[in-house]
Amino acid sequence: MTVKLGFIGTGGIANHHLQNLTKMEGVRLSAFYDVDAQRAQQAASAHEGAKAFSNLDDMLDGSELDGLYICVPPMAHGEAERKAIERGIPFLVEKPLGIDGTLPSDIAAEVRAKGLLTSVGYHWRYNESAATAKELLAGSKPGMALGYWMGGMPMVPWWRVQAGSGGQFVEQTTHIVDLLRYLCGEVREVYAAYALQVMDEQVPGTDVPDVGTVTMKLANGMVATISNTCLLPVGHHVGLDIYTDRGVLELRSDELREVTREGTQARKNVANPYYVEDEAFVHALRTGDASRILSNYDDALRTHEVTVAANASAASGKPVAIG
């Protein structure tokens, strides 16, 4: 079976998926839509037989698609998902699900009512280190976790505006929040403190906080703190450390380090997690078997709720309960 795919949004993250999908047998990239019609045309011209559309309804109604990739900025979510749901077209949507909690919650309800196949781009789950950490945690008692996303500011206009991205914790650090949830369980309360220290002076128009720390209580009794900054001139530290009665698990994008009394063992990630994620989605479209999809819309909503609650806590100065 040839799987026919369409893309809504053809920017940077879409290219990661396109590079993977072109390497897969039985995948046809059929249709491209972007608010920038020229960019959609450029994407379509790179794939034989593909068409570019300047009207989203025309693409969805005229392309007989098996699945969709929705790769739009945070503030642009909503229309694409709802149009896909109306037509019963399964989709993979890039994180975050939006900039607040209301729209994603409504979309999740519509997805559930339709019974629609979905996937969400939390690619850290697809690293070998995540699966290995799950196995190791099954034989230990975790007590706390520390997460980090310490680096610079992406020079994308919508990213540095709160109304465009939702801020660093919602748009970027969400990967670390999701990894915490995937490995350690649900978050029940958050308390956050944010500040804007530097970047509003360095990059005029910036209103997103450039430093922040979020402390969390988990349902299993664990405590966790995840901090982020986008004021650094260099990339520094991104990952999650989990502290257990057996030692420490240090998860990074490229490896897992297990620190125990016996020493430190490093396990490198080999596979491209984006490829594994895309392969899981295509497999589900082809067979109906969604077991390889590690984050669907409903599950991703719970990660999004944590990040939105953190924003609310930082604004109010008070803890926010979840669930």
Residue pairs with C-beta under 8 A, 6 or more apart in sequence:
1 26
1 286
2 26
2 27
2 28
3 26
3 27
3 28
3 66
3 67
3 282
3 285
3 286
4 28
4 30
4 63
4 64
4 65
4 66
4 67
5 21
5 27
5 28
5 29
5 30
5 31
5 65
5 66
5 67
5 68
5 69
6 30
6 31
6 32
6 33
6 59
6 60
6 63
6 65
6 67
6 68
6 69
7 14
7 17
7 18
7 29
7 31
7 32
7 33
7 43
7 68
7 69
7 71
8 33
8 34
8 56
8 59
8 68
8 69
8 70
8 71
8 72
8 80
9 33
9 34
9 69
9 70
9 71
9 72
9 73
9 76
9 80
9 94
10 32
10 34
10 36
10 39
10 40
10 42
10 43
10 71
11 34
11 39
11 71
13 71
13 94
13 121
14 43
14 69
14 71
16 274
17 69
17 71
17 92
17 274
17 278
18 29
18 43
18 46
18 47
20 272
20 274
20 275
20 278
20 279
21 27
21 29
21 278
21 282
22 29
22 47
23 275
24 278
24 279
24 282
26 286
27 282
28 49
29 47
29 50
30 49
30 50
30 51
30 63
30 65
31 44
31 50
31 51
31 52
31 53
31 59
31 63
31 65
32 40
32 41
32 43
32 44
32 50
32 51
32 52
32 53
32 59
33 40
33 52
33 53
33 54
33 55
33 56
33 59
34 40
34 43
35 76
37 52
37 54
40 52
40 53
40 54
41 52
43 50
43 52
44 50
44 51
44 52
45 52
51 59
51 63
53 59
56 79
56 80
56 83
57 83
60 68
60 83
60 84
60 87
60 89
61 87
65 89
66 89
66 90
66 285
67 89
67 90
67 91
67 92
67 281
67 282
67 285
68 80
68 84
68 89
68 90
68 91
68 92
69 91
69 92
69 93
69 94
70 77
70 80
70 81
70 84
70 91
70 92
70 93
70 94
71 94
72 80
72 94
73 158
73 164
73 165
74 96
74 98
74 99
74 158
74 164
74 165
74 166
74 170
74 171
75 98
75 99
75 158
75 163
75 164
75 165
75 166
77 93
77 97
77 98
77 103
77 104
77 107
78 98
78 103
78 107
80 91
80 93
81 91
81 93
81 107
81 110
82 107
82 110
84 90
84 91
84 116
85 107
85 110
85 111
85 114
85 116
88 114
88 116
89 116
90 116
90 117
90 118
90 284
90 285
91 116
91 118
91 119
92 118
92 119
92 120
92 121
92 277
92 278
92 281
93 118
93 119
93 120
93 121
93 297
94 120
94 121
95 120
95 121
95 122
95 174
95 175
95 178
95 300
95 303
95 304
96 166
96 170
96 171
96 174
96 304
96 307
97 103
97 104
97 107
97 120
97 297
97 300
97 301
97 304
98 104
98 166
98 304
99 162
99 163
99 164
99 165
99 166
99 170
100 166
100 308
101 304
101 305
101 308
101 309
104 301
104 304
105 301
107 297
108 297
108 298
108 301
111 118
111 297
111 298
112 298
117 284
117 285
117 288
117 290
117 293
117 296
118 296
118 297
118 298
119 277
119 280
119 281
119 284
119 293
119 295
119 296
120 295
120 296
120 297
120 299
120 300
121 277
121 295
122 174
122 175
122 178
122 179
122 182
122 294
122 295
122 300
122 303
123 175
123 273
123 274
123 277
124 130
124 175
124 176
124 178
124 179
124 251
124 253
124 273
125 178
125 179
125 182
125 273
125 277
125 294
125 295
126 271
126 273
126 274
126 276
126 277
126 280
126 294
127 251
127 253
127 269
127 271
127 273
128 256
128 267
128 269
128 270
128 271
129 251
129 252
129 255
129 256
129 267
129 269
130 179
130 182
130 183
130 251
132 256
132 267
133 183
133 242
133 249
133 251
133 256
134 182
134 183
136 246
136 249
136 258
137 183
137 184
137 242
137 244
137 249
139 246
140 244
140 245
140 246
140 247
141 244
141 245
141 246
142 184
142 220
142 222
142 242
142 243
142 244
143 222
143 223
143 243
143 244
143 245
144 222
144 223
144 224
144 242
144 243
145 180
145 184
145 222
145 223
145 224
145 225
145 240
145 241
145 242
145 243
146 224
146 225
146 226
146 240
146 241
146 243
147 173
147 176
147 177
147 179
147 180
147 224
147 225
147 226
147 227
147 239
147 240
147 241
148 176
148 226
148 227
148 228
148 237
148 238
148 239
148 240
149 168
149 172
149 173
149 175
149 176
149 226
149 227
149 228
149 229
149 238
150 227
150 228
150 229
150 232
150 235
150 236
150 237
150 238
151 229
151 230
151 232
151 234
151 235
151 236
151 238
152 230
152 231
152 232
152 233
152 234
152 235
153 159
153 160
153 199
153 203
153 206
153 210
153 230
153 231
154 160
154 172
154 230
155 203
157 164
157 205
158 164
158 165
159 165
159 171
159 208
160 199
160 203
160 205
160 206
160 207
160 208
161 205
161 206
161 207
161 208
162 207
162 208
165 171
165 208
166 307
166 308
166 311
167 194
167 208
167 209
167 212
167 311
168 208
168 209
168 210
168 212
168 228
168 229
168 230
169 177
169 192
169 194
169 212
169 214
169 226
169 228
169 307
169 310
169 311
170 304
170 307
170 308
170 310
170 311
172 228
172 230
173 226
173 228
173 307
174 303
174 304
174 307
176 226
176 238
176 239
176 240
177 187
177 226
177 303
177 306
177 307
178 295
178 300
178 303
179 240
179 251
180 187
180 216
180 224
180 226
180 240
181 187
181 302
181 303
181 306
182 294
182 295
183 240
183 242
183 251
184 218
184 220
184 222
184 224
184 242
185 218
185 219
185 220
185 222
186 218
186 219
186 302
186 322
186 323
187 216
187 217
187 218
187 219
187 224
187 306
187 322
188 217
188 218
188 219
188 321
188 322
188 323
189 216
189 217
189 319
189 320
189 321
189 322
190 214
190 215
190 216
190 306
190 309
190 310
190 313
190 319
190 320
190 322
191 214
191 215
191 216
191 313
191 318
191 319
191 320
192 212
192 213
192 214
192 215
192 310
192 311
192 313
192 314
193 212
193 213
193 314
194 209
194 211
194 212
194 314
195 209
195 210
195 211
195 212
196 206
196 207
196 208
196 209
196 210
196 211
197 210
197 211
197 231
198 210
198 231
199 206
199 208
199 210
199 230
199 231
200 206
200 207
200 210
208 230
209 314
210 229
210 230
210 231
211 227
211 228
211 229
211 231
212 227
212 228
212 229
212 310
212 314
213 225
213 226
213 227
214 225
214 226
214 227
214 310
214 313
215 223
215 224
215 225
216 223
216 224
216 225
216 226
216 306
217 223
218 224
226 240
238 252
238 253
239 250
239 251
239 252
239 253
240 250
240 251
241 248
241 249
241 250
241 251
242 248
242 249
242 251
246 260
247 258
247 259
247 260
247 261
248 257
248 258
248 259
249 256
249 257
249 258
249 259
250 256
250 257
250 258
250 259
253 269
254 268
254 269
255 266
255 267
255 268
255 269
256 266
256 267
256 269
257 264
257 265
257 266
257 267
258 264
258 265
258 266
258 267
277 294
279 292
280 292
280 293
280 294
281 293
283 289
283 292
284 290
284 292
284 293
290 296
295 303
305 322
305 323
306 322
309 320
309 322
310 320
312 320
313 319
313 320
